[in-house]
Amino acid sequence: MGRRSVRAAWIRRVLSGFAATIVLAGLAAVVPQAEAAAAADQAAVEAVGDAGADPASSRPIYRFWGAGYGNAHFYTLDHSEAQNLHRTDGWWAYEGTDFRVWPLSSNECTSGTEPVFRFWSPGFTSHFYTMDATEADRVRRDDNWEYEGVRFCALSARANDTVEVHRFWSSEYNKHFYTANASEAQNLRSNDRSWSYEGVAMYAPASGAASPPVTGDPAPRLGCQSPEMSAAVASHDAGKIVRLFGGAGVLRGAIAEGRASCVPLDDPALPWVVVNKHRAVSPVSYAPPSLELPSGSLVDGGLRGDAIGSYEQLQRDVAASGAGGIALTSGYRSYNTQSAIHRSQVSRLGVEEGERLAARPGHSEHQLGLAADVVACGEGGCGSMYSFAGTAQERWVRENSWRYGWIVRYESGRTGTTGYNPEPWHLRYIGTDLARVYHDGGYHTLEEFFGLPAAPDYR
């Protein structure tokens, strides 16, 4: 062995000796501390027992799951509330009972138990439960949450014959999840990366009284709760998705209220896909599987198969009304074509003004094959897009396009939401059922329609 190797081995032995000394000294200090902690825990257990927290008066809580709420769970001790959800609310599925808690007595917690504070977030579409008064005070000051009060009571310290209620958080779903099932908790911790373990939320009795059973047939499963929904979304069957939600109006409301997490707004195969300055076409290379050119079109770019028929009917009806003819002057544009248009407008007008006229490549509705720029046509030929406003054709289209599944996407006075100057010539197909809801509801942008944030600028 060389001199350097011998020296290194000697240093390792010396360091090991120091480490052993430190560890042994540490153990000498830790053992009494551990014994003291154990004694304190036992004292707490006995104190809770002496305080009168009788497990026999505890009851298991009812647990529900809402797929449409973004994988949310709801917990309640109120039998009437649970029964009502099960029998009348198809947005929730009853999963059975879970951990035990104590009911309030004269709006107060039983001696030896502590309150569990309940909050609701419309933005996160979920409930949050905590026994930590400091945490509850902090959440009360958070505008994302609404305080719903104390709904039941539990133990904040381990006691005899109790189980841990585990708390998880998912940044993917923006949800909390609680369970006293040790196997379920371990499975989430070991196998599901969507959830992060946050620790023990409370302690629950292992036994006690029974809760009244939830009985009767469940309400028909609506929206994301429907067993047929996964297949409908996977096959991009827009009509079936609408039917499973109970109609276009219900679908729109569910999306806007956060109850339709299974319905993508970024699937370019669906007619209600939203593309704006915050939401790009996905994938960015998307091109419609087929395109058709409307009769009388002034350009080569056509429209998608699910939009072409209704557009041609609109085109025929505006002419039959006596308002005059219209023609398609811009339909589908590829990513590269949009890139050239954007570059030209920005070069001519500067970035700020240019991007109020032309979308960046990957952010144009034209790439979907669901957008139609139209012009007015008469005996003397067709005008330009910029002369469309104020014509008889423009008025007719503005008042009637919804009947055919089309909307005027960029209306006057909505630049702060859409990021674009008014374009009365730019029509967007969203489907006849949704277009009727859009019109009847008095909406003016898809962002407002679906409860999305305004997108005036690129992020």
C-alpha positions in Angstrom: 0.0 0.0 0.0 1.4 3.4 -0.9 2.0 6.2 1.6 -0.9 8.2 0.3 -3.3 5.3 0.7 -2.1 4.5 4.2 -2.6 8.1 5.2 -6.1 8.1 3.7 -7.1 5.0 5.5 -5.8 6.4 8.8 -7.8 9.6 8.3 -10.9 7.5 7.6 -10.3 5.5 10.9 -9.8 8.7 12.9 -13.0 10.3 11.4 -14.9 7.2 12.1 -13.8 7.3 15.7 -14.9 10.9 16.0 -18.2 10.1 14.3 -18.8 7.2 16.7 -18.0 9.4 19.7 -20.4 12.0 18.5 -23.1 9.5 17.7 -22.8 7.9 21.1 -22.8 11.2 22.9 -25.9 12.2 20.9 -27.6 9.0 21.8 -26.9 9.7 25.4 -28.7 13.0 25.1 -31.5 11.7 22.8 -32.6 8.8 24.9 -33.8 10.9 27.9 -35.5 13.3 25.4 -37.2 10.4 23.6 -38.4 9.0 27.0 -39.7 12.5 28.0 -41.5 12.8 24.6 -43.1 9.4 25.0 -44.1 10.3 28.6 -45.7 13.5 27.3 -47.5 11.7 24.6 -48.9 9.2 27.1 -49.9 12.1 29.4 -51.7 13.7 26.4 -53.5 10.4 25.7 -54.6 10.1 29.2 -55.6 13.7 29.4 -57.8 13.4 26.3 -59.4 10.3 27.8 -60.0 12.0 31.1 -61.5 15.0 29.3 -64.5 13.0 28.2 -63.9 12.4 24.4 -66.1 9.3 24.3 -65.4 7.2 21.2 -68.9 5.7 21.5 -70.4 9.1 20.5 -68.3 9.4 17.4 -69.6 8.6 13.9 -68.0 7.8 10.6 -68.0 10.6 8.0 -69.6 10.3 4.5 -67.2 10.6 1.6 -68.0 11.7 -1.9 -65.9 12.0 -5.1 -66.5 14.5 -7.9 -64.6 13.8 -11.1 -65.9 16.9 -12.8 -64.6 19.0 -9.9 -61.1 18.0 -10.8 -60.8 14.9 -8.7 -62.3 16.6 -5.6 -63.5 14.8 -2.5 -66.2 16.0 -0.1 -66.6 15.0 3.5 -69.7 15.5 5.6 -71.2 14.2 8.8 -74.7 15.6 7.9 -76.8 12.6 6.9 -79.4 14.8 5.2 -76.6 16.5 3.1 -75.1 13.2 2.2 -78.5 11.7 1.3 -79.4 14.7 -0.8 -76.1 14.5 -2.7 -76.5 10.8 -3.4 -80.1 11.0 -4.5 -80.3 14.3 -6.4 -76.8 15.4 -7.4 -75.3 13.5 -10.3 -72.0 15.5 -10.1 -71.0 13.5 -7.0 -70.5 9.8 -6.4 -70.9 8.3 -2.9 -67.8 6.3 -1.9 -68.9 5.2 1.5 -67.9 6.2 5.0 -64.3 7.1 6.1 -62.8 8.4 9.3 -64.8 9.0 12.5 -65.5 12.4 14.0 -67.7 13.8 16.7 -70.9 15.8 15.9 -71.4 19.2 17.3 -73.5 19.5 20.4 -75.4 22.8 20.7 -73.0 24.2 18.2 -70.0 23.3 20.4 -67.5 20.4 20.4 -67.8 17.6 22.9 -65.4 18.0 25.8 -62.0 16.6 24.9 -62.4 17.3 21.2 -61.5 20.3 19.0 -63.2 22.0 16.0 -62.5 21.1 12.4 -62.8 24.2 10.3 -64.3 23.9 6.8 -63.6 26.1 3.8 -64.9 26.2 0.2 -63.0 27.6 -2.8 -65.0 28.3 -6.0 -61.7 28.8 -7.8 -60.2 25.4 -6.7 -63.7 23.8 -6.7 -62.9 22.0 -3.5 -63.2 22.0 0.3 -60.4 22.3 2.8 -60.5 21.1 6.4 -58.1 22.0 9.2 -57.9 21.8 13.0 -55.0 24.2 13.1 -56.5 27.5 14.3 -53.5 29.5 13.0 -53.9 27.9 9.6 -57.6 28.5 9.6 -57.1 32.2 10.4 -54.6 32.5 7.5 -57.1 30.8 5.1 -59.9 33.1 6.2 -57.8 36.1 5.0 -57.2 34.4 1.6 -59.7 35.6 -1.0 -59.6 32.2 -2.7 -61.5 30.6 0.2 -64.9 31.0 1.8 -65.3 30.0 5.5 -68.2 27.6 6.0 -67.8 27.2 9.8 -67.2 24.2 12.1 -69.0 21.1 10.8 -67.6 18.4 13.1 -65.0 17.8 15.8 -61.9 15.6 16.1 -58.8 15.0 18.2 -55.6 17.0 17.5 -53.5 14.6 19.6 -53.1 10.8 19.6 -55.3 9.0 22.2 -56.1 5.5 23.1 -57.6 3.4 20.3 -57.3 6.2 17.6 -56.1 6.2 14.0 -54.4 8.8 12.0 -56.3 10.8 9.4 -53.7 11.5 6.6 -53.7 14.7 4.6 -52.5 15.0 1.0 -52.1 17.9 -1.5 -52.1 17.7 -5.3 -50.6 20.7 -7.2 -51.9 19.0 -10.3 -55.5 19.0 -9.2 -55.2 21.9 -6.7 -57.0 19.7 -4.2 -56.6 18.2 -0.7 -57.5 14.7 0.2 -58.0 13.1 3.6 -58.1 9.4 4.5 -57.9 7.2 7.6 -57.3 4.1 5.5 -53.6 3.3 6.1 -53.4 1.2 3.0 -54.9 3.9 0.8 -52.5 6.5 2.3 -49.5 4.2 1.7 -50.5 3.5 -1.8 -50.7 7.3 -2.6 -47.4 7.9 -1.0 -45.6 5.1 -2.8 -47.3 5.0 -6.2 -49.1 8.2 -7.1 -46.9 11.2 -7.9 -49.9 13.4 -8.3 -50.2 13.6 -4.5 -47.8 14.9 -1.9 -48.1 13.8 1.7 -48.6 16.7 4.2 -48.9 14.7 7.4 -51.5 13.8 10.0 -54.5 16.2 9.8 -56.3 14.8 12.9 -56.8 11.7 14.9 -60.0 9.7 14.8 -61.5 6.9 17.0 -61.0 3.4 15.7 -64.6 2.5 16.8 -67.8 4.1 17.8 -71.4 4.6 16.8 -72.7 4.0 13.3 -73.9 6.7 10.9 -77.3 6.3 9.4 -76.9 4.6 6.0 -77.1 6.5 2.7 -79.9 4.7 0.8 -81.8 4.7 -2.5 -80.7 4.8 -6.1 -78.1 7.3 -6.9 -78.9 10.3 -9.2 -78.1 9.6 -12.8 -74.4 10.3 -13.3 -73.9 13.6 -15.2 -70.9 15.0 -17.1 -67.6 13.7 -15.9 -69.3 11.2 -13.6 -70.8 9.4 -16.5 -69.2 6.0 -17.2 -69.4 6.8 -20.9 -67.5 10.1 -20.7 -64.0 8.9 -21.0 -64.7 7.1 -24.3 -66.6 10.2 -25.6 -63.6 12.5 -24.8 -61.1 10.0 -26.2 -63.1 9.8 -29.5 -63.6 13.6 -29.7 -67.3 13.0 -29.9 -68.6 16.5 -29.3 -72.2 15.6 -29.7 -72.1 12.8 -27.1 -70.1 15.0 -24.6 -72.9 17.6 -24.8 -75.6 14.9 -24.3 -73.8 13.4 -21.3 -73.8 16.8 -19.7 -77.5 17.2 -20.3 -77.2 19.9 -22.9 -75.0 22.6 -24.2 -76.1 25.1 -21.5 -75.3 22.7 -18.7 -71.9 21.9 -20.4 -71.0 25.6 -20.6 -72.1 26.2 -17.0 -70.1 23.2 -15.8 -66.9 24.4 -17.6 -67.3 28.0 -16.3 -67.9 26.8 -12.7 -65.1 24.2 -12.7 -67.3 21.1 -12.8 -66.1 19.8 -16.1 -62.4 19.0 -15.7 -62.7 16.0 -18.0 -63.7 18.2 -20.9 -60.6 19.7 -22.6 -60.7 23.2 -23.9 -57.4 22.6 -25.7 -58.4 19.7 -27.9 -58.3 21.0 -31.4 -60.6 18.2 -32.6 -63.4 19.6 -30.6 -65.4 22.6 -31.9 -65.3 24.6 -28.6 -61.4 24.6 -28.4 -60.2 27.9 -27.1 -57.1 29.5 -28.7 -56.0 32.9 -27.7 -52.9 34.8 -26.6 -52.7 32.6 -23.4 -53.7 29.3 -25.0 -51.7 28.0 -28.0 -52.9 25.4 -30.5 -51.8 22.0 -29.1 -49.9 20.4 -30.6 -48.4 23.4 -32.3 -48.0 21.3 -35.5 -51.8 20.6 -35.6 -53.5 20.5 -39.0 -57.1 19.4 -39.6 -57.4 15.8 -41.0 -59.5 17.1 -43.9 -60.5 20.5 -45.4 -63.2 21.5 -47.9 -63.4 24.6 -49.9 -66.7 26.4 -49.8 -68.3 27.5 -53.1 -67.4 30.9 -54.2 -64.3 31.0 -52.0 -61.6 33.6 -52.9 -58.7 31.6 -51.3 -57.4 28.0 -51.3 -57.6 27.5 -47.5 -60.8 25.7 -46.7 -62.8 24.8 -43.6 -63.1 21.6 -41.5 -65.7 19.0 -42.3 -67.7 19.7 -39.2 -67.9 23.4 -40.1 -68.2 23.5 -43.9 -71.9 22.5 -44.2 -73.2 25.1 -41.8 -71.0 27.8 -43.3 -72.3 27.1 -46.8 -75.9 27.2 -45.5 -75.2 30.6 -43.9 -73.6 31.8 -47.1 -76.7 30.8 -49.1 -79.1 32.3 -46.6 -77.5 35.7 -46.3 -77.8 36.0 -50.1 -81.4 34.8 -50.1 -82.2 37.4 -47.5 -81.5 40.1 -50.0 -78.6 41.5 -47.9 -76.1 40.5 -50.6 -73.5 37.8 -50.9 -70.4 36.9 -48.8 -67.3 34.9 -49.7 -64.6 33.3 -47.7 -61.4 35.3 -48.0 -59.4 33.4 -45.4 -60.0 29.9 -43.9 -57.4 27.4 -42.7 -53.8 28.7 -42.3 -50.8 26.6 -41.5 -48.4 27.5 -38.8 -45.9 28.7 -41.4 -48.5 30.8 -43.2 -49.5 32.5 -40.0 -45.8 33.1 -39.2 -45.5 35.0 -42.5 -48.6 37.1 -41.8 -47.6 37.9 -38.3 -44.1 38.9 -39.4 -45.5 41.2 -42.1 -48.0 43.0 -39.8 -45.4 43.5 -37.0 -42.9 44.8 -39.6 -45.4 47.2 -40.9 -47.0 48.4 -37.7 -44.7 47.5 -34.9 -45.2 44.8 -32.3 -48.0 46.3 -30.2 -50.3 47.3 -33.1 -49.3 44.4 -35.4 -50.2 41.9 -32.7 -53.7 43.4 -32.4 -54.2 42.4 -36.0 -52.3 39.2 -36.4 -51.8 36.3 -34.0 -48.4 34.9 -33.4 -47.9 31.5 -35.1 -49.4 28.8 -33.0 -52.0 31.1 -31.5 -54.3 31.6 -34.5 -57.8 30.1 -34.7 -57.3 29.8 -38.5 -54.9 26.9 -37.8 -57.9 24.9 -36.5 -59.9 25.2 -39.7 -62.8 26.6 -37.6 -62.3 30.3 -38.5 -63.7 32.1 -41.5 -62.8 35.6 -42.6 -65.6 36.8 -44.9 -66.1 39.7 -47.2 -69.2 41.3 -48.7 -69.8 40.6 -52.4 -72.2 42.3 -54.9 -72.6 42.8 -58.7 -69.3 44.7 -58.8 -67.4 42.0 -57.1 -66.2 41.5 -53.5 -64.8 44.1 -51.1 -62.0 43.7 -48.6 -62.2 42.5 -45.0 -61.7 46.1 -43.8 -64.7 47.3 -45.7 -67.0 44.6 -44.3 -68.2 46.6 -41.2 -71.4 48.5 -41.7 -72.5 46.6 -44.8 -75.9 44.9 -45.0 -74.1 41.5 -45.1 -72.2 42.4 -41.9 -75.4 43.3 -40.1 -77.1 40.1 -41.2 -74.1 37.9 -40.2 -73.8 39.7 -36.8 -77.5 39.0 -36.1 -77.8 35.5 -37.5 -74.5 33.6 -37.6 -75.2 31.9 -34.2 -78.1 30.1 -35.8 -75.6 28.2 -37.9 -73.1 27.5 -35.1 -70.9 30.5 -35.8 -70.1 33.6 -33.6 -68.3 36.9 -34.3 -65.2 36.2 -32.3 -63.6 39.6 -32.0 -66.3 42.2 -31.2 -66.0 45.9 -30.8 -65.1 47.0 -27.2 -63.6 43.6 -26.3 -59.9 44.2 -27.1 -59.1 44.2 -23.3 -60.3 40.6 -23.2 -59.3 39.2 -26.6 -56.2 41.2 -27.3 -57.4 42.0 -30.9 -58.9 45.0 -32.6 -62.6 44.5 -33.6 -62.9 42.0 -36.6 -66.5 41.9 -37.7 -65.4 39.7 -40.6 -63.8 37.0 -38.4 -66.3 34.2 -37.7 -65.6 31.2 -35.5 -67.5 27.9 -35.5 -68.3 26.4 -32.0 -71.3 24.2 -33.0 -75.0 25.0 -33.2 -75.9 24.1 -29.7 -73.2 26.1 -28.0 -73.7 29.0 -30.4 -77.3 29.3 -29.3 -76.3 29.3 -25.6 -73.7 32.0 -26.5 -76.3 34.2 -28.2 -79.1 33.7 -25.7 -76.8 34.4 -22.8 -75.6 37.7 -24.2 -71.9 36.7 -24.3 -69.4 38.5 -26.4 -66.1 36.5 -26.0 -65.3 32.9 -25.6 -63.2 33.8 -22.6 -66.3 35.2 -20.8 -68.4 32.3 -22.1 -66.2 29.6 -20.5 -65.2 31.6 -17.5 -61.6 32.0 -18.6 -59.3 34.9 -17.7 -58.9 37.7 -20.2 -56.0 37.2 -22.6 -55.0 40.6 -23.9 -51.3 39.9 -24.1 -49.0 37.0 -24.6 -47.6 35.5 -21.4 
